[in-house]
């Protein structure tokens, strides 16, 4: 018997369908070894030697895999073919104590029968250079994060975090917000003339815009005020209009490139409204396999973490035949269209993101996919098929119109789609503007002459798509990191999404960003982060050793950090501002402070008086929250600490009010304030003492242990008193009533 190990149970189920009884397919449920959470886990004095541990949640999986591997003839490691997947495979060899002669490594870009069987025929060893590249990234990020974060706790506020890449992403967002805040709108005007060659036929009316004054092109901001506008309109009073010349040309609109990770995230964000994390989660499921009616588990797309534009010859042949059969030869080029990747370091995978089989049309799969899966699959299918179609053809017309005997000339432009080409499959927006048939020197009738006022707009906040594009342009991050970067800075409370789903920095983001940019410019900057990605690529190809790369970055950072502990004063970073409020407990003045979750009022008599009050988003006293606080103080005025017997007091945290012992810091007991309706009756599966209760955050309702912060167990859905039949973790019920496993690596769903 041969044992095949993959990362997820869904992937295991899909692969198992293609193999006979000589193979047993098991899942590692992601990483089974990592650096310890309680310490840095890296010996900086011993060439950055890492200390890896098996987390508690993985120990059962490791024991089960060890048992099966012991009796197996071969252990075939079939994790994803990128740095992360290669690292998982290597850690499996270490954790399972596998004998080298029993190990085989296989890789594939799609989970189909042919791809799996071909991979098994051509096994290879673990690419240790890829492992070293992943290890270098992990170690440097751990060192920066674990050393810089405590510095922020001491100099700014407790609970903050910093990171080599996350802090650069926050910097982009903060700097864009400052551009918006500093923006001064400029006034400008446009002059338009509605004209017609035949005043009796309204449908022949078209609009032209002032284009030239004295043969000089009018720039966007050239007409700056009403006075200039009025002068132009006065000059044009009573003018006649005549066609000066007509320019016609054919325009070809070529199809887009196939999807890479970056362009998929950007397009899904713009077209479907998916954030980067949502896109990758759905794509992961489509790649690993979806249950198709009548066929079982089927992998529908190729590997979704890639920066390659390549499409396999087999797929190109299949697509060409599909187009000929379904759309005819008029939409099919004579030979396949080949795309070349501009990024010289594109090597995370060898193909773009594409359907595994052209005949799996979005229409045929609609009943087998949920709404979001169908939307994303349809987008990938349409885009990939469109890349192999002929260009769309448009007729473009430009008409220049003289205002006779004046210094002014107007211009009208139009375009008509003559052949839809790839747009027949991939319906990109292409506005058609039809102009009437007119000839040179033809007189035109003026129907309306108008001036319209405009103001320049500030740059927009980044969407997920915009930030991914920015990161990619600067060479920051790689396909596997874009979504985690955005998710991380939101989770860490540096960034929120506004009502338009755009990324906006929090108050604390400005403070932390300014501190890091000023004092740690050597590591929190665009160039360093991009250069590090290049160095990681060099490690991955075997051209550089990982330890010197880490040392070159870490040593000056660490030395600078030690100096900054002595040099920087917290009061210089977090200056306190006076307020008009007076403490209702001791009568001292209240001051405005900035904490991890924003601005708040604090008594200036601290530490003798520890009274704090929330502030609204505009920085004013939040009267509504103040009233709620008073009600809670009255309700819980007799509450006693069950650990030391001291009185409990109402405090405010990120997720609202909670009870804290007044004997702090001697006693650190806290309790969440939960109503009976928030109870689930489920005992916390991690600590075994607390109860899972409903909570609220800015992202909505979630469920967590009521012993927080002693226990930080949390779930996205309502936990049920049942365990997953596949991995024995708790089952949860999502907002749509669907029951699934709480373990993100387990794909179990109750049908």
C-alpha positions as CSV (number, residue, x, y, z in Angstrom):
1,X,0.0,0.0,0.0
2,X,1.2,3.5,-0.9
3,X,0.2,6.5,1.3
4,X,-0.5,9.9,-0.4
5,X,-0.6,12.9,1.9
6,X,-2.2,16.2,0.8
7,X,-3.2,19.3,2.8
8,X,-7.0,19.1,2.9
9,X,-9.6,16.4,3.1
10,X,-11.4,17.8,0.1
11,X,-8.3,17.4,-2.0
12,X,-7.8,13.9,-0.6
13,X,-11.3,12.9,-1.5
14,X,-10.9,14.2,-5.1
15,X,-7.6,12.4,-5.6
16,X,-8.8,9.2,-4.1
17,X,-11.5,8.9,-6.7
18,X,-8.9,8.4,-9.5
19,X,-6.8,5.7,-7.7
20,X,-7.2,2.0,-7.0
21,X,-6.9,0.2,-3.6
22,X,-3.1,0.3,-3.8
23,X,-3.2,3.9,-2.7
24,X,-4.6,5.5,0.5
25,X,-5.0,9.3,0.5
26,X,-4.8,11.2,3.8
27,X,-4.9,14.9,4.8
28,X,-2.4,16.7,7.0
29,X,-5.0,19.6,7.5
30,X,-2.4,22.2,6.5
31,X,0.8,22.8,8.4
32,X,1.7,20.2,11.0
33,X,4.8,22.0,12.4
34,X,5.5,25.6,13.1
35,X,7.5,28.0,15.3
36,X,6.1,28.1,18.9
37,X,3.6,30.9,19.6
38,X,4.9,31.5,23.1
39,X,8.4,32.5,22.1
40,X,10.4,33.6,19.1
41,X,11.7,30.1,18.5
42,X,14.8,31.2,16.6
43,X,18.4,31.0,17.8
44,X,19.8,34.2,16.4
45,X,23.2,33.3,17.9
46,X,23.3,30.0,16.2
47,X,22.9,30.9,12.5
48,X,19.1,31.6,13.0
49,X,18.4,27.9,13.7
50,X,14.6,27.6,14.1
51,X,12.9,25.4,16.7
52,X,9.7,23.8,15.3
53,X,6.9,22.3,17.4
54,X,3.8,20.3,16.6
55,X,0.8,22.4,17.8
56,X,-1.7,20.7,20.0
57,X,-4.3,20.8,17.2
58,X,-2.0,18.8,14.9
59,X,-0.8,16.1,17.3
60,X,-3.7,13.7,16.7
61,X,-3.3,14.1,12.9
62,X,0.5,13.5,13.2
63,X,0.0,10.3,15.3
64,X,-2.6,8.9,12.8
65,X,-0.3,9.7,9.8
66,X,2.7,8.1,11.6
67,X,0.7,4.9,12.1
68,X,-0.4,4.7,8.5
69,X,3.1,5.7,7.1
70,X,4.8,3.0,9.2
71,X,3.0,0.2,7.2
72,X,3.1,1.9,3.8
73,X,5.5,0.9,1.1
74,X,5.9,4.5,-0.1
75,X,4.9,7.9,1.3
76,X,4.0,10.2,-1.5
77,X,3.8,13.8,-0.6
78,X,1.4,15.6,-2.9
79,X,1.1,19.1,-1.4
80,X,0.8,22.2,-3.6
81,X,3.7,23.0,-5.9
82,X,4.8,26.3,-4.4
83,X,7.1,27.3,-1.5
84,X,4.4,26.8,1.1
85,X,3.4,23.4,-0.2
86,X,7.1,22.4,-0.5
87,X,7.6,23.4,3.2
88,X,4.6,21.4,4.3
89,X,6.0,18.4,2.5
90,X,9.4,18.8,4.2
91,X,7.9,19.3,7.6
92,X,5.9,16.1,7.1
93,X,9.1,14.2,6.5
94,X,10.5,15.5,9.8
95,X,7.4,15.2,12.0
96,X,6.5,11.7,10.7
97,X,10.2,10.7,10.9
98,X,10.0,9.2,7.4
99,X,12.8,7.1,6.0
100,X,14.3,8.8,2.9
101,X,14.0,5.7,0.7
102,X,10.2,5.6,1.3
103,X,9.6,9.3,0.3
104,X,8.4,10.5,-3.0
105,X,7.3,14.0,-3.9
106,X,4.8,14.7,-6.7
107,X,3.3,17.9,-8.0
108,X,0.5,18.9,-10.4
109,X,-1.3,22.0,-11.4
110,X,-4.8,20.6,-11.6
111,X,-6.6,17.8,-9.8
112,X,-7.7,15.6,-12.7
113,X,-7.3,11.9,-13.3
114,X,-4.7,12.4,-16.0
115,X,-2.7,15.0,-14.0
116,X,-2.6,12.8,-10.9
117,X,-1.6,9.6,-12.7
118,X,1.1,11.4,-14.7
119,X,2.5,12.9,-11.5
120,X,2.7,9.5,-9.8
121,X,4.7,8.2,-12.9
122,X,7.2,11.1,-12.5
123,X,8.0,11.5,-8.8
124,X,11.0,13.7,-7.6
125,X,12.6,14.7,-4.4
126,X,11.7,17.7,-2.2
127,X,13.1,21.0,-3.6
128,X,15.0,22.1,-0.5
129,X,15.7,25.5,-2.1
130,X,12.0,26.2,-2.1
131,X,11.8,25.1,1.5
132,X,14.7,27.4,2.5
133,X,12.9,30.4,0.7
134,X,9.7,29.8,2.7
135,X,11.8,29.3,5.9
136,X,13.7,32.5,5.3
137,X,10.4,34.5,4.9
138,X,8.9,32.9,8.0
139,X,12.0,33.4,10.2
140,X,12.5,37.1,9.2
141,X,8.8,37.9,9.6
142,X,8.8,36.2,13.0
143,X,11.9,38.1,14.2
144,X,10.6,41.5,13.0
145,X,7.1,40.8,14.3
146,X,8.1,39.4,17.7
147,X,10.7,42.1,18.4
148,X,8.9,45.1,16.9
149,X,5.5,44.4,18.4
150,X,6.6,44.5,22.1
151,X,8.3,47.8,21.3
152,X,4.9,49.2,20.1
153,X,3.3,47.8,23.3
154,X,5.7,49.8,25.4
155,X,5.9,53.0,23.3
156,X,2.3,53.2,21.9
157,X,-0.4,50.8,23.2
158,X,-0.7,47.2,24.3
159,X,-1.9,44.6,21.8
160,X,-0.4,46.3,18.7
161,X,1.6,44.4,16.1
162,X,4.0,45.2,13.3
163,X,5.4,43.2,10.4
164,X,7.8,43.5,7.5
165,X,5.0,43.3,4.9
166,X,1.9,44.2,6.7
167,X,3.3,47.6,7.9
168,X,4.2,48.5,4.3
169,X,0.7,47.8,3.2
170,X,-0.6,50.0,6.0
171,X,1.8,52.7,4.9
172,X,0.2,52.7,1.4
173,X,-3.2,53.1,2.9
174,X,-2.2,55.8,5.4
175,X,-0.3,57.8,2.7
176,X,-3.3,57.6,0.4
177,X,-5.6,58.9,3.2
178,X,-3.3,61.8,3.8
179,X,-3.4,62.6,0.1
180,X,-7.2,62.7,0.4
181,X,-7.1,64.9,3.6
182,X,-4.7,67.3,2.0
183,X,-6.5,67.5,-1.3
184,X,-7.7,70.9,-2.5
185,X,-10.4,70.7,-5.2
186,X,-9.8,72.8,-8.3
187,X,-12.6,74.4,-10.3
188,X,-12.8,73.9,-14.0
189,X,-15.4,74.1,-16.8
190,X,-16.3,72.3,-19.9
191,X,-18.0,73.8,-22.9
192,X,-20.3,71.6,-25.0
193,X,-22.3,72.2,-28.2
194,X,-25.3,70.0,-29.1
195,X,-25.5,69.9,-32.9
196,X,-27.5,68.2,-35.6
197,X,-27.2,68.0,-39.4
198,X,-31.0,68.0,-39.6
199,X,-33.0,69.9,-36.9
200,X,-36.2,68.0,-37.8
201,X,-34.7,64.7,-36.7
202,X,-33.9,64.7,-33.0
203,X,-32.3,61.3,-33.1
204,X,-29.5,62.8,-35.3
205,X,-28.5,65.2,-32.5
206,X,-25.0,64.6,-31.1
207,X,-22.8,66.4,-28.5
208,X,-19.4,67.9,-29.2
209,X,-16.9,69.4,-26.7
210,X,-14.7,72.5,-27.0
211,X,-11.3,71.0,-28.1
212,X,-9.2,73.9,-29.4
213,X,-8.7,77.6,-28.9
214,X,-6.6,79.3,-31.5
215,X,-5.4,75.8,-32.7
216,X,-4.2,75.0,-29.2
217,X,-5.7,72.0,-27.5
218,X,-7.8,72.9,-24.4
219,X,-6.4,71.1,-21.4
220,X,-8.7,69.7,-18.7
221,X,-8.1,72.6,-16.2
222,X,-7.6,75.3,-18.7
223,X,-11.1,76.9,-18.3
224,X,-10.7,77.7,-14.6
225,X,-13.7,79.9,-13.6
226,X,-17.1,81.3,-14.6
227,X,-15.6,84.4,-16.0
228,X,-13.6,82.5,-18.6
229,X,-16.6,80.3,-19.4
230,X,-18.9,83.4,-19.9
231,X,-16.3,85.0,-22.2
232,X,-16.2,81.9,-24.4
233,X,-20.0,81.7,-24.6
234,X,-20.2,85.4,-25.5
235,X,-17.6,84.9,-28.3
236,X,-19.6,82.0,-29.6
237,X,-22.9,83.9,-29.6
238,X,-24.5,83.7,-33.0
239,X,-21.6,81.6,-34.5
240,X,-22.3,79.1,-37.3
241,X,-20.9,75.5,-37.1
242,X,-19.3,73.6,-40.0
243,X,-17.5,70.2,-40.2
244,X,-13.8,70.9,-40.6
245,X,-12.7,67.2,-41.1
246,X,-13.7,63.7,-40.4
247,X,-11.3,60.9,-39.3
248,X,-12.3,57.3,-39.4
249,X,-10.3,54.3,-38.4
250,X,-10.8,50.7,-37.3
251,X,-9.8,49.7,-33.8
252,X,-9.0,46.2,-32.6
253,X,-9.7,45.4,-29.0
254,X,-7.6,42.4,-28.1
255,X,-8.7,39.8,-25.5
256,X,-7.3,40.0,-22.0
257,X,-4.6,37.8,-20.6
258,X,-5.5,34.6,-18.6
259,X,-5.9,35.1,-14.9
260,X,-3.0,35.1,-12.5
261,X,-3.6,35.3,-8.7
262,X,-3.3,39.1,-8.8
263,X,-5.6,39.7,-11.8
264,X,-8.2,37.3,-10.5
265,X,-8.4,39.0,-7.2
266,X,-8.6,42.4,-8.9
267,X,-11.2,41.4,-11.4
268,X,-13.3,39.5,-8.8
269,X,-13.3,42.6,-6.6
270,X,-14.4,44.9,-9.4
271,X,-16.9,42.7,-11.1
272,X,-18.2,40.5,-8.3
273,X,-17.5,42.6,-5.2
274,X,-15.4,39.8,-3.6
275,X,-12.6,40.8,-1.3
276,X,-9.2,39.1,-1.8
277,X,-9.7,36.6,1.0
278,X,-13.1,35.6,-0.2
279,X,-11.9,35.1,-3.8
280,X,-9.0,32.8,-2.7
281,X,-11.2,30.8,-0.4
282,X,-13.7,30.1,-3.2
283,X,-10.9,29.4,-5.7
284,X,-9.3,27.0,-3.3
285,X,-12.6,24.9,-3.2
286,X,-12.9,25.0,-7.0
287,X,-9.3,23.7,-7.3
288,X,-9.5,21.0,-4.6
289,X,-12.8,19.6,-5.9
290,X,-16.5,20.2,-5.8
291,X,-19.2,17.5,-5.8
292,X,-20.6,17.4,-9.4
293,X,-23.9,15.7,-9.9
294,X,-23.3,12.3,-11.5
295,X,-19.5,12.6,-11.3
296,X,-18.5,13.0,-7.7
297,X,-15.6,15.2,-6.6
298,X,-14.2,17.1,-9.5
299,X,-11.3,19.7,-9.5
300,X,-12.7,22.5,-11.7
301,X,-9.7,24.9,-12.0
302,X,-6.0,24.8,-12.0
303,X,-3.8,25.9,-9.1
304,X,-4.9,29.4,-8.0
305,X,-1.6,30.8,-6.6
306,X,0.4,31.6,-9.7
307,X,1.9,34.5,-11.6
308,X,2.3,32.6,-14.9
309,X,0.3,33.3,-18.1
310,X,1.0,30.0,-19.7
311,X,-1.8,27.7,-20.9
312,X,-1.0,24.0,-21.6
313,X,-1.0,22.8,-25.2
314,X,-3.7,20.2,-24.4
315,X,-6.0,22.9,-23.1
316,X,-5.3,25.2,-26.0
317,X,-6.3,22.4,-28.4
318,X,-9.4,21.6,-26.5
319,X,-10.4,25.2,-26.4
320,X,-9.9,25.7,-30.1
321,X,-12.1,22.7,-30.9
322,X,-14.8,24.0,-28.4
323,X,-14.9,27.4,-30.1
324,X,-15.1,26.0,-33.6
325,X,-18.0,23.7,-32.6
326,X,-19.9,26.3,-30.6
327,X,-19.2,29.7,-32.1
328,X,-17.8,28.8,-35.5
329,X,-14.5,29.5,-37.2
330,X,-15.2,33.3,-37.5
331,X,-14.5,33.6,-33.7
332,X,-11.5,31.3,-33.7
333,X,-7.9,32.3,-34.6
334,X,-5.8,30.2,-37.0
335,X,-3.4,29.3,-34.2
336,X,-3.6,29.4,-30.4
337,X,-2.7,32.7,-28.7
338,X,0.3,32.4,-26.5
339,X,0.9,34.9,-23.6
340,X,4.3,35.6,-22.1
341,X,4.7,36.5,-18.5
342,X,6.5,39.9,-18.1
343,X,7.6,39.1,-14.6
344,X,11.0,37.4,-14.9
345,X,10.5,35.7,-11.5
346,X,7.2,34.1,-12.3
347,X,7.9,30.5,-11.1
348,X,5.3,29.8,-8.4
349,X,3.4,27.6,-10.8
350,X,3.7,26.8,-14.5
351,X,0.1,27.7,-15.7
352,X,-2.3,30.5,-15.4
353,X,-5.6,29.9,-13.6
354,X,-8.0,28.1,-16.0
355,X,-10.8,25.6,-16.1
356,X,-9.5,22.0,-16.0
357,X,-12.0,21.1,-18.8
358,X,-13.6,23.5,-21.3
359,X,-16.7,21.4,-21.5
360,X,-17.5,22.1,-17.9
361,X,-19.5,25.2,-18.9
362,X,-20.8,27.5,-16.2
363,X,-24.4,26.6,-17.3
364,X,-23.8,22.9,-16.9
365,X,-22.4,23.4,-13.4
366,X,-25.0,25.8,-12.0
367,X,-26.9,23.2,-10.0
368,X,-23.7,21.8,-8.5
369,X,-22.2,25.1,-7.3
370,X,-23.3,27.6,-4.7
371,X,-23.9,31.1,-5.9
372,X,-20.5,32.5,-5.2
373,X,-18.7,29.4,-6.5
374,X,-20.7,29.7,-9.7
375,X,-19.9,33.4,-10.1
376,X,-16.2,32.9,-9.7
377,X,-16.0,29.8,-11.9
378,X,-18.0,31.6,-14.6
379,X,-15.6,34.5,-14.5
380,X,-12.6,32.2,-14.8
381,X,-14.2,30.1,-17.6
382,X,-15.2,33.1,-19.6
383,X,-11.9,34.9,-19.3
384,X,-9.9,31.8,-20.2
385,X,-12.0,30.9,-23.3
386,X,-11.9,34.6,-24.4
387,X,-8.1,34.6,-24.5
388,X,-8.3,32.2,-27.4
389,X,-10.8,34.2,-29.5
390,X,-10.4,36.8,-32.1
391,X,-10.1,40.5,-31.2
392,X,-13.2,42.7,-31.2
393,X,-13.4,45.2,-34.0
394,X,-14.7,48.8,-33.7
395,X,-15.2,51.6,-36.1
396,X,-14.0,54.9,-34.5
397,X,-15.0,58.3,-35.8
398,X,-13.7,61.7,-34.9
399,X,-15.4,64.8,-36.2
400,X,-13.7,68.2,-35.8
401,X,-16.2,71.1,-36.0
402,X,-15.3,74.8,-36.5
403,X,-17.2,77.6,-35.0
404,X,-17.0,79.7,-38.1
405,X,-15.1,83.0,-37.9
406,X,-14.1,82.4,-34.2
407,X,-11.0,81.0,-32.5
408,X,-12.8,77.9,-31.3
409,X,-13.1,74.3,-32.6
410,X,-15.2,71.5,-31.2
411,X,-14.8,67.7,-31.4
412,X,-17.2,64.8,-31.3
413,X,-16.0,61.2,-31.0
414,X,-17.9,58.0,-31.5
415,X,-17.4,54.3,-31.9
416,X,-19.5,51.3,-33.1
417,X,-18.9,47.6,-32.5
418,X,-18.6,45.9,-35.9
419,X,-17.5,42.5,-34.8
420,X,-17.8,41.3,-31.2
421,X,-15.0,38.7,-31.2
422,X,-14.0,37.7,-27.7
423,X,-16.8,40.0,-26.3
424,X,-19.2,37.2,-27.3
425,X,-17.9,35.2,-24.3
426,X,-16.3,37.8,-22.0
427,X,-18.7,40.8,-21.9
428,X,-16.4,43.7,-21.0
429,X,-18.0,47.1,-20.9
430,X,-17.5,48.8,-24.2
431,X,-19.7,52.0,-24.7
432,X,-21.0,52.6,-28.2
433,X,-21.6,56.2,-29.3
434,X,-23.1,56.5,-32.8
435,X,-22.6,59.7,-34.8
436,X,-24.8,60.6,-37.7
437,X,-23.5,60.3,-41.3
438,X,-22.2,63.7,-42.2
439,X,-19.6,65.0,-44.7
440,X,-16.7,67.5,-44.7
441,X,-17.7,71.2,-44.9
442,X,-21.3,70.3,-44.0
443,X,-23.2,73.0,-42.1
444,X,-24.6,72.0,-38.7
445,X,-27.4,73.4,-36.6
446,X,-26.7,74.4,-33.0
447,X,-29.4,73.2,-30.6
448,X,-27.7,74.0,-27.3
449,X,-24.5,75.7,-26.1
450,X,-23.6,75.2,-22.5
451,X,-20.8,75.5,-19.9
452,X,-20.7,73.0,-17.0
453,X,-18.8,73.5,-13.8
454,X,-16.7,70.7,-12.4
455,X,-14.3,70.2,-9.5
456,X,-11.3,67.9,-9.4
457,X,-11.7,64.9,-7.1
458,X,-9.3,63.5,-4.6
459,X,-7.6,60.1,-5.2
460,X,-9.9,57.3,-4.2
461,X,-9.2,55.0,-1.3
462,X,-7.8,51.6,-2.1
463,X,-10.2,48.8,-2.8
464,X,-8.8,45.2,-2.4
465,X,-8.2,45.3,-6.1
466,X,-6.3,48.6,-5.9
467,X,-4.1,47.5,-3.1
468,X,-3.2,44.2,-4.7
469,X,-2.2,46.0,-7.9
470,X,-0.1,48.5,-5.8
471,X,1.6,45.7,-4.0
472,X,2.3,43.8,-7.2
473,X,3.6,47.0,-9.0
474,X,6.1,47.5,-6.2
475,X,7.1,43.9,-6.2
476,X,5.8,43.4,-2.6
477,X,4.4,40.0,-1.8
478,X,3.8,37.1,-4.1
479,X,0.6,35.3,-5.3
480,X,0.2,33.4,-2.0
481,X,0.5,36.5,0.2
482,X,-1.8,39.2,-1.3
483,X,-5.0,38.0,0.4
484,X,-3.4,37.2,3.9
485,X,-1.8,40.7,3.9
486,X,-5.2,42.5,3.5
487,X,-6.9,40.1,5.9
488,X,-4.1,40.6,8.5
489,X,-4.2,44.4,8.6
490,X,-8.0,44.4,9.0
491,X,-7.8,41.8,11.8
492,X,-5.1,43.8,13.5
493,X,-7.4,46.9,13.5
494,X,-5.1,49.0,11.4
495,X,-7.6,49.2,8.6
496,X,-11.4,49.1,8.2
497,X,-13.7,48.9,5.1
498,X,-15.9,51.9,4.6
499,X,-19.5,51.9,3.4
500,X,-18.1,51.4,-0.2
501,X,-15.9,48.5,0.8
502,X,-12.8,50.7,0.4
503,X,-9.8,50.4,2.8
504,X,-9.5,53.2,5.3
505,X,-6.9,53.5,8.1
506,X,-7.8,53.7,11.8
507,X,-6.5,56.4,14.2
508,X,-3.9,54.1,15.6
509,X,-2.7,53.2,12.0
510,X,-1.5,56.8,11.6
511,X,0.4,56.8,14.9
512,X,2.1,53.4,14.3
513,X,2.9,54.2,10.6
514,X,4.6,57.5,11.5
515,X,6.6,55.9,14.2
516,X,7.8,53.0,12.0
517,X,8.6,55.2,9.0
518,X,10.6,57.7,11.0
519,X,12.5,55.3,13.2
520,X,12.6,52.0,11.2
521,X,13.0,53.2,7.6
522,X,15.6,50.5,7.0
523,X,13.1,47.7,7.1
524,X,9.6,49.3,6.8
525,X,10.0,50.7,3.3
526,X,8.9,49.8,-0.2
527,X,12.4,49.2,-1.7
528,X,13.6,46.9,1.2
529,X,10.4,44.8,1.0
530,X,10.7,44.5,-2.8
531,X,14.4,43.6,-2.6
532,X,13.6,41.0,0.0
533,X,11.1,39.3,-2.4
534,X,13.9,39.3,-5.0
535,X,16.3,37.7,-2.4
536,X,13.7,35.1,-1.6
537,X,13.4,34.3,-5.3
538,X,17.2,33.9,-5.4
539,X,17.0,31.5,-2.5
540,X,14.2,29.5,-4.2
541,X,16.4,29.0,-7.3
542,X,19.4,28.0,-5.2
543,X,21.4,31.1,-6.1
544,X,21.6,32.3,-2.5
545,X,21.9,30.8,1.0
546,X,19.0,31.8,3.3
547,X,21.0,32.5,6.5
548,X,23.1,35.4,5.1
549,X,20.0,37.0,3.6
550,X,18.2,36.9,7.0
551,X,21.3,38.1,8.8
552,X,21.9,41.1,6.5
553,X,18.4,42.3,7.3
554,X,18.0,41.3,10.9
555,X,21.3,42.5,12.4
556,X,20.9,46.3,11.6
557,X,17.2,46.1,12.5
558,X,17.9,44.6,15.9
559,X,20.7,47.0,16.7
560,X,18.5,50.0,15.7
561,X,15.6,48.6,17.8
562,X,17.7,48.5,21.0
563,X,18.7,52.1,20.4
564,X,15.1,53.2,19.9
565,X,14.1,51.8,23.3
566,X,16.3,54.3,24.9
567,X,15.8,57.2,22.4
568,X,12.0,57.3,22.1
569,X,9.7,58.7,24.7
570,X,6.1,57.5,24.7
571,X,4.7,61.0,25.4
572,X,6.4,62.2,22.1
573,X,4.5,59.6,20.1
574,X,1.2,59.7,21.9
575,X,0.7,63.3,23.0
576,X,-2.3,63.8,25.2
577,X,-4.9,66.5,24.2
578,X,-7.0,68.5,26.5
579,X,-10.8,68.2,26.4
580,X,-13.7,70.2,27.8
581,X,-14.9,67.2,29.8
582,X,-14.6,66.8,33.5
583,X,-14.3,63.4,35.2
584,X,-17.6,62.5,36.9
585,X,-15.8,60.5,39.5
586,X,-13.1,62.8,40.9
587,X,-13.7,66.2,39.1
588,X,-10.3,66.3,37.4
589,X,-10.0,67.2,33.7
590,X,-10.5,64.5,31.1
591,X,-7.8,64.2,28.4
592,X,-8.0,62.7,24.9
593,X,-5.8,59.6,24.4
594,X,-5.4,57.3,21.4
595,X,-5.4,53.6,22.1
596,X,-5.4,50.4,20.0
597,X,-9.1,50.9,19.1
598,X,-9.1,54.6,18.6
599,X,-9.5,57.8,20.6
600,X,-11.0,57.8,24.1
601,X,-11.4,60.1,27.2
602,X,-9.2,59.3,30.2
603,X,-9.0,61.0,33.6
604,X,-5.9,63.2,34.0
605,X,-5.6,62.0,37.6
606,X,-4.5,58.5,36.4
607,X,-3.4,56.3,38.2
608,X,-5.3,57.6,41.2
609,X,-8.5,57.7,39.1
610,X,-8.8,55.2,36.2
611,X,-12.1,56.6,34.7
612,X,-12.3,56.3,30.9
613,X,-15.1,57.2,28.5
614,X,-15.6,56.4,24.8
615,X,-15.5,59.0,22.0
616,X,-17.6,59.0,18.9
617,X,-16.0,58.7,15.4
618,X,-15.7,62.5,15.1
619,X,-13.7,62.8,18.3
620,X,-16.6,64.1,20.5
621,X,-18.0,62.6,23.7
622,X,-20.2,59.6,22.8
623,X,-23.3,60.4,24.9
624,X,-25.2,57.3,23.8
625,X,-22.4,55.1,24.9
626,X,-22.1,57.1,28.1
627,X,-25.7,56.4,28.9
628,X,-25.3,52.7,28.2
629,X,-22.3,52.6,30.5
630,X,-24.2,54.2,33.3
631,X,-27.0,51.6,33.0
632,X,-24.5,48.8,33.1
633,X,-22.7,50.3,36.1
634,X,-26.1,50.4,38.0
635,X,-26.9,46.8,36.9
636,X,-23.6,45.4,38.0
637,X,-22.8,47.7,41.0
638,X,-22.8,44.7,43.4
639,X,-20.8,42.3,41.2
640,X,-17.9,40.7,43.2
641,X,-14.8,39.1,41.7
642,X,-15.0,35.3,42.1
643,X,-11.2,35.1,42.3
644,X,-10.2,37.6,45.0
645,X,-13.5,39.0,46.4
646,X,-12.8,42.6,45.2
647,X,-15.5,44.7,43.5
648,X,-15.9,44.4,39.7
649,X,-16.1,47.5,37.5
650,X,-17.4,48.1,34.0
651,X,-14.7,48.6,31.4
652,X,-14.8,49.2,27.7
653,X,-12.9,47.1,25.1
654,X,-12.9,46.5,21.4
655,X,-16.1,44.5,21.5
656,X,-17.9,46.6,24.0
657,X,-18.3,46.7,27.8
658,X,-17.0,44.0,30.1
659,X,-16.4,43.4,33.8
660,X,-12.9,43.8,35.3
661,X,-11.6,43.3,38.8
662,X,-10.8,46.6,40.6
663,X,-7.8,44.9,42.3
664,X,-5.9,45.0,38.9
665,X,-3.0,44.4,38.4
666,X,-2.9,42.1,41.4
667,X,-6.0,40.4,40.1
668,X,-6.6,40.3,36.3
669,X,-9.9,38.6,36.4
670,X,-12.4,39.8,33.7
671,X,-15.8,38.7,32.6
672,X,-17.8,39.4,29.5
673,X,-21.2,40.9,29.8
674,X,-23.6,38.5,28.1
675,X,-27.4,38.4,28.1
676,X,-29.0,34.9,28.3
677,X,-30.0,35.2,24.6
678,X,-26.3,35.1,23.7
679,X,-25.7,31.8,25.4
680,X,-25.2,28.7,23.1
681,X,-25.0,26.1,25.9
682,X,-21.8,24.8,24.2
683,X,-18.8,24.2,26.4
684,X,-15.5,25.6,25.0
685,X,-13.7,22.6,23.3
686,X,-10.3,24.1,24.0
687,X,-10.3,25.2,27.6
688,X,-13.2,22.9,28.7
689,X,-14.2,25.5,31.3
690,X,-15.9,28.4,29.5
691,X,-19.0,28.6,27.5
692,X,-19.2,29.7,23.8
693,X,-21.4,32.8,23.6
694,X,-22.5,35.2,20.9
695,X,-20.4,38.4,20.5
696,X,-20.3,41.3,18.1
697,X,-17.5,43.1,16.3
698,X,-17.2,45.5,13.4
699,X,-17.4,42.6,11.0
700,X,-20.7,41.3,12.6
701,X,-21.7,38.5,14.9
702,X,-19.2,35.8,15.9
703,X,-19.0,33.2,18.7
704,X,-16.2,33.0,21.3
705,X,-15.3,31.6,24.7
706,X,-16.6,33.8,27.6
707,X,-13.3,33.2,29.4
708,X,-11.5,35.7,27.1
709,X,-8.7,36.7,27.3
710,X,-7.6,33.5,29.2
711,X,-9.1,31.5,26.3
712,X,-9.2,33.0,22.8
713,X,-11.3,30.4,21.1
714,X,-13.6,31.8,18.5
715,X,-15.9,30.6,15.7
716,X,-17.4,32.4,12.7
717,X,-20.7,30.5,13.0
718,X,-22.9,29.2,15.9
719,X,-21.3,26.1,17.4
720,X,-23.5,23.0,17.7
721,X,-23.2,20.3,20.3
722,X,-22.0,17.9,17.6
723,X,-18.6,16.9,16.3
724,X,-17.4,16.7,12.7
725,X,-17.5,13.0,11.5
726,X,-14.3,13.5,9.6
727,X,-12.0,15.4,12.0
728,X,-14.0,15.5,15.3
729,X,-13.9,19.3,15.6
730,X,-17.1,21.2,16.5
731,X,-19.7,21.6,13.8
732,X,-21.0,25.2,13.3
733,X,-24.1,26.7,11.7
734,X,-23.5,29.7,9.4
735,X,-25.9,32.6,8.9
736,X,-27.6,30.8,6.1
737,X,-28.4,27.7,8.2
738,X,-25.7,25.5,6.6
739,X,-23.9,23.1,8.9
740,X,-20.1,22.7,8.4
741,X,-16.9,21.9,10.3
742,X,-15.4,24.7,12.4
743,X,-11.9,23.5,11.3
744,X,-11.1,25.7,8.2
745,X,-8.8,23.0,6.8
746,X,-11.7,20.5,6.9
747,X,-14.2,20.8,4.1
748,X,-17.0,18.8,5.7
749,X,-20.5,20.1,5.1
750,X,-23.8,18.5,6.1
751,X,-26.0,18.0,3.1
